[in-house]
Amino acid sequence: MPLYTLRYIANDVQNFALTSTNRFAPSNPKELEAKGELHGLITVIGSEGIQADRVAKFVWDAIVDSYFYSPFTTVIDSLKHSVAVGARKASDLIKNQPELDSKGVNLSFALAVFKGKGAYLTVFGEQQLLLYKNGGFVKVDQIVNQNKGVVLSMAWSDSDLLIMSSPGLIDQITSDKKLGDSADDIAKGIDKLSAYLRGCESLLLLSGKEFKVIKRPPIEPLVRKERVEVKLGEEKVEVETSAAMTSKDELPTREELVDEIVEESVISDKKLNFNFGKHLSRAQVILKSALGKVRPGVIKIGEVTTNIVNRLGVAGGGVVARVNGLIREKYGRQNWFKSLMARLSLLSFGKKQMAQGLKIDGYKEVGLRNKRFGIFFLALLVIFLIYGGARLSIAAKQSRDLHKQAVGIFESMEEVLNEAEKTYLTSSDDAELILFNNDGLLIPLEGKTLSLDDQVRMNSLKTRLQAIMDKIAKKVGVSEEDGTLEFVLDGRTQFGDAVNLTDITSYKDEFQNEFLFISNAGGPEVYKMSLADNKAVPLDDSKNILKQPKYVDYGEGGVYVFDEQAGMVRAPFGKDGSIGRFGVLSGLDRDVIGGMTVVDMAIITNIDNVYLLSPSEKAVMKSGRTGAGYSYPFEYVSGKSFDSAHNLANDISLYVMTSGDRGIERYSFDYTRNKTVLNAVTVEDVEGLGELSAAYTVTREGARMYVFDKTNERVLVFEKPIEAGGEVLHPNQMRLLAQYVYRGARDDMLKDVREIAADYNEENLYILDGNRILKLKLK
């Protein structure tokens, strides 16, 4: 069904207050049929300096994305979801930008979806919706607000008319005016009223039939007369003025009224004699008004001129001083030049002018005054040239001295970098020593105003220095800008405000499809996210088993979850690759586990034994599978440092992540002693190892270990030792391969890393950072 619109927007332009009209209709016919087309009117009102158009676009984009890509199937649920997301996105934008958060922003929007023969309407904030249907008006915004944010749906016909307005506007235009008895009459009435829109006021009309051509007659302004006392010269005069009134009965300001009086009022000859003095007073009023209007521009020109002079000082060097010297050298002995200098030295500019309206030999007086003005301005020019030349000369000398110092430092730094790059090929330790001994070479130039060429050279040297230091420390800088780090899932947008993502693990099924399993304690739900398209779907919990899922892993028999309230639960794998419904494991419900604290969980061996890391027990607790159930958890391995343990990882050994120098504690099965014992490893090539809060590895030859160092906010990648078989590789040592550090523009990245997991080919590392999942490209 076709839809016709009329848009009315006030001409007043304010960067801090804006109402925008928006429409989005999918180009794909199937998607258009499923979701319809979306119309919106967004009003953003802030304080001076707020970019309202940026906020409005940000909110509209969030509304469109959340509606057309909503996880809900119905229009009503999708529209509710888009309202919540739009409001939340605006809140996040304000919180993340101090200038918005401190000044505050008032946001209102109205939304309308037209799908087939149906219309779906809702509002947020103070925006207004007025519906004309079946010969009567319906205030949609009141209905929505009274029912706490419901979506109003209805059958849409050609005779219906929908009016969207910015806050308060509909109340104003309907309070004492009859708009009409039909859609066309109403449209014509609003067209007339639209001439009085002010500020950020806007109207949007939507109808099922085309509007008739509206020809707006010229609007005769309302006139208000007033007698005002105005001071002209030495006299006070009462005059009658006429000022056009706005639709809101606003009177002109005092300044506007005075300007109008000066330009348009007629003053009687009895009260104002026609003489030179009175006209001069009147001219002074006009001149004062004009200067008041141009004064800001003059000040701006002065600031620009000052900046230009200062910059010329760096570039020009003592040019003016040299010109002044040449002038004196060439003309200093000539009589006219000596006479000019003598006059300048004897001039006095403190004499009072003659009384207004009087003149004595006017032509002589005028000539003398012109000469004095000419000499005065010439003197100012000479003083300016001399002063400017001195400033330019001093600045030029300082610039030359700084450039000379910079060149010497740059040459020394280049020699150091060349030596370090050459030495690195044979010994990274020696290269590091060279840089350490010359640390601080560039410090004398920090904060100095270098020339453009010197600044470019300094930045180039800093880039080379950083590259060498990164090679020595095996550092890799990552950011969103270069594509090495990207967002793949935003939990708040996908799963709502109550989201609390707690754990992830990667999984590859028999059909070679790769997924992430994600636990959400705030759902409570567990999701399976495809790594092919990043779409997440919840696993079956139709029995409401999940209460507070904390940790997730998988084994041969299915997806295992430790739930803080339910205990150990499992969703079994089906033969066709499907995943069944969650159920509690027999023998491992919360009553059996008791009050022990659990900070991580792992499923190990082909019979899916359960391992729980418990700081309160200072041990890894094991529960073995026994037929259809599990044994009571018992102490598997323990250690003094387990009270600060954070995370588990495993291949054929079990790794416990702690804090401090030991960092990674490995436990392996000792066949000679027939039990699992501490098999210590040392971490090589890493300086200042901090708290290790997450780790990941797999049982595959050549697979690496990935660890997140929370203290230093970095991802460490280790080559694991090989201690058996044909090839032995640095036994009992974890060798550093790379460390990834964030070097992007955001200040909230890698601040709350809860778990990490790599894909099967170890091409990408997935990081659970707060309630979002990032993908890090590995080298």
PyMOL commands that set and color helices and strands:
alter all, ss='L'
color gray80, all
select helices_A, chain A and resi 29-35+52-68+75-96+98-103+140-146+169-175+183-196+254-264+276-316+319-331+335-346+362-424+428-437+443-445+452-473+491-495+590-593+640-644
alter helices_A, ss='H'
color red, helices_A
select strands_A, chain A and resi 4-9+17-24+37-45+106-115+118-124+128-133+136-139+152-155+161-165+202-207+222-232+235-245+475-478+485-490+501-508+514-520+525-530+536-538+549-554+558-563+567-572+583-589+600-604+609-614+619-623+625-626+629-630+634-638+647-650+654-657+664-670+675-678+682-684+692-696+705-709+714-719+733-742+753-758+764-769+772-777
alter strands_A, ss='S'
color yellow, strands_A
deselect
rebuild
show_as cartoon
